Amino acid sequence: MGIDIIFKIAAVGILTAVVGQVLKHTGKDEIAMITTLAGLIIALLMVLDLIVQLFDTVKTLFNF
């Protein structure tokens, strides 16, 4: 769970940016925006999973 999640989020961001730019240059601005939103949602889901793990760890630590 260390640095690999940072690399995964960075990879999603880079891939989303490249695909978004290619779609913008081809004139498909709407699809580029949808692609950007999809990349953002994927990254947020990754972070949300980490937050859930954090709360589970805190819950276990304090025996709730």
Kinemage of the C-alpha trace (Angstrom):
@kinemage 1
@onewidth
@group {chain A} dominant
@subgroup {mainchain}
@vectorlist {calphas} color= white
{ca met a 1} P 0.000 0.000 0.000
{ca gly a 2} L 3.019 2.281 -0.121
{ca ile a 3} L 4.101 4.279 -3.076
{ca asp a 4} L 2.378 2.078 -5.663
{ca ile a 5} L -0.975 3.821 -5.153
{ca ile a 6} L 0.671 7.159 -5.941
{ca phe a 7} L 2.027 5.712 -9.169
{ca lys a 8} L -1.401 4.300 -10.053
{ca ile a 9} L -3.114 7.654 -9.498
{ca ala a 10} L -0.393 9.418 -11.483
{ca ala a 11} L -0.789 6.908 -14.323
{ca val a 12} L -4.539 7.506 -14.425
{ca gly a 13} L -3.928 11.257 -14.498
{ca ile a 14} L -1.350 11.087 -17.273
{ca leu a 15} L -3.459 8.726 -19.357
{ca thr a 16} L -6.532 10.897 -18.889
{ca ala a 17} L -4.614 14.031 -19.862
{ca val a 18} L -3.189 12.442 -23.014
{ca val a 19} L -6.525 11.032 -24.147
{ca gly a 20} L -8.248 14.336 -23.358
{ca gln a 21} L -5.746 16.323 -25.409
{ca val a 22} L -5.994 13.945 -28.360
{ca leu a 23} L -9.772 14.169 -28.295
{ca lys a 24} L -9.681 17.974 -28.041
{ca his a 25} L -7.382 18.249 -31.051
{ca thr a 26} L -9.713 16.046 -33.076
{ca gly a 27} L -12.643 18.322 -32.243
{ca lys a 28} L -14.455 16.054 -29.801
{ca asp a 29} L -14.556 18.381 -26.819
{ca glu a 30} L -17.596 16.759 -25.198
{ca ile a 31} L -16.030 13.305 -25.183
{ca ala a 32} L -12.781 14.815 -23.874
{ca met a 33} L -14.663 16.306 -20.943
{ca ile a 34} L -16.384 12.986 -20.219
{ca thr a 35} L -13.003 11.230 -20.351
{ca thr a 36} L -11.549 13.741 -17.907
{ca leu a 37} L -14.465 13.246 -15.528
{ca ala a 38} L -14.096 9.472 -15.765
{ca gly a 39} L -10.399 9.742 -14.874
{ca leu a 40} L -11.241 11.968 -11.925
{ca ile a 41} L -13.855 9.512 -10.667
{ca ile a 42} L -11.423 6.593 -10.952
{ca ala a 43} L -8.772 8.497 -8.979
{ca leu a 44} L -11.317 9.509 -6.339
{ca leu a 45} L -12.428 5.896 -5.945
{ca met a 46} L -8.812 4.883 -5.359
{ca val a 47} L -8.451 7.544 -2.681
{ca leu a 48} L -11.815 6.604 -1.169
{ca asp a 49} L -10.633 3.019 -0.766
{ca leu a 50} L -7.580 4.283 1.121
{ca ile a 51} L -9.772 6.412 3.392
{ca val a 52} L -11.963 3.397 4.185
{ca gln a 53} L -8.843 1.393 5.064
{ca leu a 54} L -7.662 4.252 7.297
{ca phe a 55} L -10.953 4.359 9.196
{ca asp a 56} L -10.899 0.572 9.619
{ca thr a 57} L -7.380 0.788 11.017
{ca val a 58} L -8.355 3.555 13.445
{ca lys a 59} L -11.447 1.578 14.472
{ca thr a 60} L -9.327 -1.503 15.143
{ca leu a 61} L -6.716 0.550 16.983
{ca phe a 62} L -9.223 2.004 19.436
{ca asn a 63} L -11.299 -1.222 19.672
{ca phe a 64} L -14.602 0.309 18.538
